[in-house]
Amino acid sequence: PIIALLTILSLFPFGARRSTAAENEQGAQLAAMCAACHRLDGRDQGIPSIIGLSPKKLSEAMEDFRSGKRSSQIMNVVARSLSIEEVAALAEYLATRKRGSEQP
């Protein structure tokens, strides 16, 4: 019984890493959509850079666009089109990006 329990418990860290990898992949796919307007290399060309922002800051901004507290015709639509889970995955992915890194 102890060996079986240890075997089961050893699977949990692997599952957590796989989940993080899946979220990172989802974040990368969503970031590709953002790249249509936002430069993902960190160079601001009139539209604010979104890479390197803390997940909290990006999530709060998206919620403000979703609720209409912040106004932007495009961003209000984008924010409403994403689930809370998608915003979280996107925010986590963008927080790990560095200025000058490649586009997804």
Secondary structure, DSSP 4 states (H G I P E B T S, - for coil): -HHHHHHHHHHHHHHHHHHHHHHHHHHHHHHHHHTTTS-TTS--SSS---TT--HHHHHHHHHHHHHTSS--HHHHHHHHHS-HHHHHHHHHHHHH--TTPPP-
